[in-house]
Amino acid sequence: MENKELEKVKIMAIVSNDKIKKSEAVVCLEGDVYHRLDKAVKIFKQGLAERLLISGGYNSPPFSIPAKIMAKKIPASISRRKIILEENSQNSYEQGVEVMKIAKEKKWKKIILVASNFHQPRAYLTFLKTMEKAKLKIQIFNAPARELLWFEKTTLGKTRMKLLEEEFEKIDKYTAEGYLATTEEAINYQKWKEKQK
């Protein structure tokens, strides 16, 4: 196996099997209709997060639904005081930047990151890079929306397997442009994170 392929396998392994700890917030990234929101709500209801943050202002339904509209689907049993909407971001990198601003302001030490199974690797690498640029050192736990079919066509007209292939192309491109943490940085961060309380 080539180094590049092995790096992708390592990132997939990390994001697919992260040990989640109770955190200040569960962060739901818009996209993939409401699957990610369902996962974030489930995590919140399990008592694993004090706040539910929905991130994304990109409006391209039915796949990308902005935070303000997604919030309407949150069960009434969840207090609106526990919900934070981040509506400025238009892409994954901007989501990382905006969420880190909120984390810094609120002095959060731990967040749970929810994206779809195909998007989680790039989302995680993006959040690690934006965390570094914000001069923060917080614990970010991966909780991808699961039980989503890999070969079912999404509302984008592509299967999640095809979207995963495109995500890895984006990882190569955006890492070279300095928008993502490298695999080595992610592995070193994971070692650090696993030693924390």
C-alpha positions as a Markdown table, in Angstrom:
| # | Residue | x | y | z |
|---|---|---|---|---|
| 1 | Met | 0.0 | 0.0 | 0.0 |
| 2 | Glu | 1.3 | 3.4 | -0.9 |
| 3 | Asn | 1.9 | 6.0 | 1.8 |
| 4 | Lys | -0.9 | 8.3 | 0.4 |
| 5 | Glu | -3.4 | 5.5 | 0.5 |
| 6 | Leu | -2.3 | 4.4 | 4.0 |
| 7 | Glu | -2.7 | 8.0 | 5.2 |
| 8 | Lys | -6.3 | 8.0 | 4.0 |
| 9 | Val | -7.0 | 4.6 | 5.7 |
| 10 | Lys | -5.6 | 6.0 | 9.0 |
| 11 | Ile | -7.8 | 9.1 | 8.8 |
| 12 | Met | -10.9 | 7.0 | 8.1 |
| 13 | Ala | -10.1 | 4.8 | 11.0 |
| 14 | Ile | -9.7 | 7.7 | 13.4 |
| 15 | Val | -12.9 | 9.5 | 12.4 |
| 16 | Ser | -14.9 | 6.2 | 12.3 |
| 17 | Asn | -13.9 | 5.0 | 15.8 |
| 18 | Asp | -13.4 | 8.0 | 18.0 |
| 19 | Lys | -14.1 | 7.8 | 21.7 |
| 20 | Ile | -16.6 | 10.6 | 22.5 |
| 21 | Lys | -16.4 | 12.4 | 25.9 |
| 22 | Lys | -19.0 | 14.7 | 27.4 |
| 23 | Ser | -18.5 | 18.1 | 25.8 |
| 24 | Glu | -19.7 | 21.7 | 25.9 |
| 25 | Ala | -21.3 | 21.4 | 22.5 |
| 26 | Val | -22.2 | 19.0 | 19.7 |
| 27 | Val | -21.6 | 20.7 | 16.4 |
| 28 | Cys | -23.8 | 19.8 | 13.4 |
| 29 | Leu | -22.4 | 20.8 | 10.0 |
| 30 | Glu | -25.2 | 21.4 | 7.4 |
| 31 | Gly | -25.4 | 19.1 | 4.5 |
| 32 | Asp | -26.8 | 15.7 | 3.6 |
| 33 | Val | -30.4 | 16.9 | 4.2 |
| 34 | Tyr | -31.3 | 16.2 | 7.9 |
| 35 | His | -29.2 | 13.1 | 8.6 |
| 36 | Arg | -26.5 | 15.0 | 10.4 |
| 37 | Leu | -29.0 | 16.9 | 12.5 |
| 38 | Asp | -30.7 | 13.7 | 13.6 |
| 39 | Lys | -27.3 | 12.4 | 14.8 |
| 40 | Ala | -26.5 | 15.6 | 16.6 |
| 41 | Val | -29.9 | 15.7 | 18.3 |
| 42 | Lys | -29.5 | 12.1 | 19.4 |
| 43 | Ile | -26.1 | 12.9 | 21.0 |
| 44 | Phe | -27.5 | 15.9 | 22.7 |
| 45 | Lys | -30.4 | 13.9 | 24.1 |
| 46 | Gln | -28.0 | 11.3 | 25.4 |
| 47 | Gly | -26.5 | 14.1 | 27.7 |
| 48 | Leu | -23.2 | 14.1 | 25.9 |
| 49 | Ala | -23.3 | 17.8 | 25.1 |
| 50 | Glu | -24.5 | 20.9 | 26.9 |
| 51 | Arg | -25.3 | 22.8 | 23.7 |
| 52 | Leu | -26.4 | 22.0 | 20.2 |
| 53 | Leu | -24.7 | 24.2 | 17.6 |
| 54 | Ile | -25.8 | 24.1 | 14.0 |
| 55 | Ser | -23.3 | 25.5 | 11.6 |
| 56 | Gly | -23.9 | 26.6 | 8.0 |
| 57 | Gly | -25.4 | 29.4 | 6.0 |
| 58 | Tyr | -25.1 | 27.8 | 2.6 |
| 59 | Asn | -28.6 | 27.6 | 1.1 |
| 60 | Ser | -28.8 | 24.9 | -1.6 |
| 61 | Pro | -31.7 | 22.6 | -0.7 |
| 62 | Pro | -32.4 | 19.8 | -0.6 |
| 63 | Phe | -28.8 | 18.7 | 0.2 |
| 64 | Ser | -27.6 | 21.9 | 2.0 |
| 65 | Ile | -30.1 | 23.4 | 4.3 |
| 66 | Pro | -29.0 | 26.5 | 6.3 |
| 67 | Ala | -28.9 | 26.4 | 10.1 |
| 68 | Lys | -31.9 | 28.7 | 10.5 |
| 69 | Ile | -34.1 | 26.3 | 8.6 |
| 70 | Met | -32.6 | 23.2 | 10.1 |
| 71 | Ala | -33.3 | 24.5 | 13.5 |
| 72 | Lys | -37.0 | 24.2 | 12.8 |
| 73 | Lys | -36.7 | 20.4 | 12.8 |
| 74 | Ile | -35.2 | 20.3 | 16.3 |
| 75 | Pro | -37.7 | 18.7 | 18.7 |
| 76 | Ala | -39.6 | 21.1 | 20.9 |
| 77 | Ser | -38.3 | 19.1 | 24.0 |
| 78 | Ile | -34.9 | 20.8 | 23.5 |
| 79 | Ser | -34.8 | 24.2 | 25.1 |
| 80 | Arg | -34.1 | 27.0 | 22.6 |
| 81 | Arg | -31.6 | 28.4 | 25.1 |
| 82 | Lys | -29.5 | 25.3 | 24.5 |
| 83 | Ile | -29.3 | 25.9 | 20.7 |
| 84 | Ile | -26.7 | 28.0 | 18.9 |
| 85 | Leu | -27.0 | 28.9 | 15.2 |
| 86 | Glu | -23.9 | 29.8 | 13.1 |
| 87 | Glu | -25.3 | 31.2 | 9.9 |
| 88 | Asn | -22.3 | 33.0 | 8.3 |
| 89 | Ser | -20.3 | 30.1 | 6.8 |
| 90 | Gln | -20.6 | 29.1 | 3.2 |
| 91 | Asn | -18.2 | 26.1 | 3.2 |
| 92 | Ser | -16.5 | 23.6 | 5.5 |
| 93 | Tyr | -13.5 | 25.9 | 6.1 |
| 94 | Glu | -15.7 | 28.9 | 7.0 |
| 95 | Gln | -17.6 | 26.6 | 9.3 |
| 96 | Gly | -14.4 | 25.7 | 11.1 |
| 97 | Val | -13.4 | 29.4 | 11.4 |
| 98 | Glu | -16.9 | 30.4 | 12.7 |
| 99 | Val | -17.2 | 27.5 | 15.2 |
| 100 | Met | -13.7 | 28.2 | 16.6 |
| 101 | Lys | -14.7 | 31.9 | 17.2 |
| 102 | Ile | -17.7 | 30.6 | 19.2 |
| 103 | Ala | -15.5 | 28.1 | 21.0 |
| 104 | Lys | -13.0 | 30.8 | 21.9 |
| 105 | Glu | -15.7 | 33.2 | 23.1 |
| 106 | Lys | -17.4 | 30.6 | 25.3 |
| 107 | Lys | -14.1 | 29.0 | 26.5 |
| 108 | Trp | -15.1 | 25.5 | 25.3 |
| 109 | Lys | -12.6 | 22.7 | 25.9 |
| 110 | Lys | -14.4 | 19.9 | 24.1 |
| 111 | Ile | -16.7 | 19.7 | 21.1 |
| 112 | Ile | -18.3 | 16.8 | 19.2 |
| 113 | Leu | -18.2 | 17.1 | 15.5 |
| 114 | Val | -21.0 | 15.7 | 13.3 |
| 115 | Ala | -20.8 | 15.4 | 9.6 |
| 116 | Ser | -21.8 | 12.6 | 7.2 |
| 117 | Asn | -19.7 | 9.4 | 7.0 |
| 118 | Phe | -18.2 | 10.6 | 3.6 |
| 119 | His | -17.5 | 14.1 | 4.8 |
| 120 | Gln | -16.2 | 13.5 | 8.3 |
| 121 | Pro | -12.5 | 13.0 | 7.4 |
| 122 | Arg | -12.2 | 16.4 | 5.6 |
| 123 | Ala | -14.4 | 18.1 | 8.2 |
| 124 | Tyr | -12.1 | 16.9 | 11.0 |
| 125 | Leu | -8.9 | 17.9 | 9.2 |
| 126 | Thr | -10.5 | 21.3 | 8.5 |
| 127 | Phe | -11.4 | 21.8 | 12.1 |
| 128 | Leu | -7.9 | 20.9 | 13.3 |
| 129 | Lys | -6.5 | 23.5 | 11.0 |
| 130 | Thr | -8.9 | 26.2 | 12.0 |
| 131 | Met | -8.4 | 25.4 | 15.7 |
| 132 | Glu | -4.6 | 25.8 | 15.2 |
| 133 | Lys | -5.1 | 29.2 | 13.4 |
| 134 | Ala | -7.4 | 30.3 | 16.2 |
| 135 | Lys | -4.6 | 29.5 | 18.7 |
| 136 | Leu | -6.9 | 27.0 | 20.5 |
| 137 | Lys | -6.2 | 23.6 | 21.9 |
| 138 | Ile | -9.5 | 21.9 | 22.4 |
| 139 | Gln | -10.6 | 18.3 | 22.1 |
| 140 | Ile | -12.6 | 17.6 | 19.0 |
| 141 | Phe | -14.5 | 14.2 | 18.9 |
| 142 | Asn | -15.7 | 12.7 | 15.7 |
| 143 | Ala | -19.3 | 11.4 | 15.5 |
| 144 | Pro | -20.2 | 10.9 | 11.9 |
| 145 | Ala | -23.8 | 10.2 | 11.0 |
| 146 | Arg | -23.9 | 6.5 | 10.5 |
| 147 | Glu | -26.3 | 3.9 | 9.0 |
| 148 | Leu | -26.3 | 6.0 | 5.7 |
| 149 | Leu | -26.2 | 3.8 | 2.6 |
| 150 | Trp | -22.9 | 4.1 | 0.6 |
| 151 | Phe | -24.5 | 3.2 | -2.7 |
| 152 | Glu | -27.8 | 5.1 | -2.4 |
| 153 | Lys | -28.0 | 8.2 | -4.5 |
| 154 | Thr | -28.1 | 11.4 | -2.4 |
| 155 | Thr | -30.0 | 14.5 | -3.3 |
| 156 | Leu | -26.9 | 15.6 | -5.2 |
| 157 | Gly | -27.5 | 12.7 | -7.6 |
| 158 | Lys | -24.3 | 11.0 | -6.5 |
| 159 | Thr | -23.8 | 8.0 | -4.1 |
| 160 | Arg | -22.0 | 8.6 | -0.8 |
| 161 | Met | -19.2 | 6.4 | -2.1 |
| 162 | Lys | -18.7 | 8.8 | -5.1 |
| 163 | Leu | -18.8 | 11.7 | -2.7 |
| 164 | Leu | -16.2 | 10.0 | -0.5 |
| 165 | Glu | -13.9 | 9.7 | -3.6 |
| 166 | Glu | -14.4 | 13.4 | -4.3 |
| 167 | Glu | -13.7 | 14.2 | -0.6 |
| 168 | Phe | -10.3 | 12.6 | -0.8 |
| 169 | Glu | -9.5 | 14.6 | -3.9 |
| 170 | Lys | -10.5 | 17.7 | -2.0 |
| 171 | Ile | -8.4 | 16.6 | 1.0 |
| 172 | Asp | -5.3 | 16.4 | -1.3 |
| 173 | Lys | -6.1 | 19.8 | -2.9 |
| 174 | Tyr | -7.0 | 21.7 | 0.3 |
| 175 | Thr | -4.1 | 20.3 | 2.3 |
| 176 | Ala | -1.7 | 21.5 | -0.4 |
| 177 | Glu | -3.3 | 25.0 | -0.2 |
| 178 | Gly | -3.0 | 25.0 | 3.6 |
| 179 | Tyr | -6.7 | 24.7 | 4.5 |
| 180 | Leu | -6.4 | 21.3 | 6.2 |
| 181 | Ala | -4.2 | 19.7 | 8.9 |
| 182 | Thr | -1.9 | 17.0 | 7.4 |
| 183 | Thr | -2.4 | 13.4 | 8.3 |
| 184 | Glu | 0.7 | 13.5 | 10.4 |
| 185 | Glu | -0.6 | 16.5 | 12.4 |
| 186 | Ala | -4.0 | 14.7 | 12.8 |
| 187 | Ile | -2.3 | 11.6 | 14.1 |
| 188 | Asn | -0.1 | 13.6 | 16.6 |
| 189 | Tyr | -3.2 | 15.5 | 17.7 |
| 190 | Gln | -5.1 | 12.2 | 18.2 |
| 191 | Lys | -2.3 | 10.9 | 20.4 |
| 192 | Trp | -2.5 | 14.1 | 22.5 |
| 193 | Lys | -6.3 | 13.9 | 22.7 |
| 194 | Glu | -6.4 | 10.3 | 23.9 |
| 195 | Lys | -4.2 | 11.3 | 26.8 |
| 196 | Gln | -6.5 | 14.0 | 28.0 |
| 197 | Lys | -9.2 | 13.6 | 30.7 |
